[in-house]
Amino acid sequence: MAFVAPKGTYDLLPPEAAAFTAVRETLARPAVLAGYEYIETPIFEDTALFARGVGESTDVVSKEMYTFPDKGGRSLTLRPESTAGVMRAVIEHRLYAGQLPVKLWYAGPNFRYERPQSGRYRHFTQVGVEAIGVDDPMLDAEVVALAVEGYRALGLREFRLLLTSLGDPACRPQYRAVLQAFLAGLDLDEDTRRRAELNPLRVLDDKRPEVQAQLAEVPTMVAHLCRPCAEHYDAVRARLADIGVQWDEAPRLVRGLDYYMRTTFEFVHGGLGAQSAVGGGGRYDGLSASIGGPDLTGIGWALGVDRTVLALRAEGVGVGVSARCQVYGVPLGPVAAGLMFSLVTRLRAAGIAADLAYGGRGLKGAMKAADRSGAAYAVVLGDHDIEAGQAQLKDLRDGAQVAVPLDTVVATLQEKLS
Ligand code: HAM
């Protein structure tokens, strides 16, 4: 029986894998420059962490989790997102007792049992940041700007920032009541009515045209913010405007996780079909307390690496396509092979990407491999060269070949490639 990758997953293969790692590194770089430090948490956590942190009524928790008992009878879950685990680690190790805000970044896989389609996988990778422990709207602006910088550094152009405020425990319940009263007056099916009772905000996310048509005049959270929330949101927007970040007001933005309050945002891209969100995040001031920690504020985002790769492809932007190798060694005979192995090792130590023809190949086959490798130069070494203490340096772009003393090959190539 031939095995294939499980449904909703895919193998990351070269050369496309280079784009993936380049995206992951480039998205994280602005955060590193802003003082965010790397954190890595387990891929599985106690199931209850997500139930309490992300919210039992969310699709992510109620329908999409990979939950299993381990041999010790514990209920564990492959993380469907990473913020809850990061907050768990911050609480467990009392990181909040040091310098605030605690600024962290991470990258890694997450797992959701979703219906697979292009851009939607059951195993996907995020790069994320979390800034915990200081309630300052300027930090919200910083976090948003870091994502914008990451996308720009990749050369992505057609992304949009959707921004809103979801209020706080002071104003959201009042808005919820206003929204429920409005929804009660609409012509909705039984299921949607029930949803309006349990989680009325979710109804705003209903994609069906017959529902959307009735929501044209729906009251919005931003119009019902309490004064502190309104001031907070104004300050975030002022700082974003100061640094030239553009956004679209998205008063009906609904996120799939329950911990959000105040500043909430998503990055969307038109080139992905149905799955337009390339990243998302927001403030989650209640998360720490909900999982048994102290009162800690927090804001962050996670950007989808898989979807960002697709978005770049849709725009025709190439990333991570640098040549796998700059210099290719072509040894002719066993003595030459040994010398070439040492030479290639020295080239690599000098920072030059180098490879050689393994397996005792003849000149023709080895030169073909040199061409395929993408290298700019081949170093050819035969018995005659060894006797003369030299190697042949061949420029693979124009075919020009010169003899170079063996002990100067590294220096010569360093100069030519600089
Ligand atoms: P999220 O919006 O659920 O937020 O996920 C963030 C991003 O991960 C999405 O915008 C999307 O690009 C990618 N993503 C999500 N699900 C899939 C999937 N099934 N296949 C491919 N890509 C996917 C969070 O996860 C929050 N923890 C973000 C956050 C951090 N909020 C505050 N801090």
Boltz pocket constraint, residues with backbone or C-beta under 6 A from the ligand:
constraints:
  - pocket:
      binder: B
      contacts: [[A, 80], [A, 81], [A, 82], [A, 83], [A, 112], [A, 114], [A, 119], [A, 120], [A, 121], [A, 122], [A, 123], [A, 124], [A, 125], [A, 126], [A, 128], [A, 129], [A, 130], [A, 256], [A, 257], [A, 267], [A, 277], [A, 278], [A, 279], [A, 280], [A, 281], [A, 282], [A, 283], [A, 284], [A, 299], [A, 300], [A, 301], [A, 302], [A, 303], [A, 304], [A, 305], [A, 306], [A, 307]]
      max_distance: 6.0
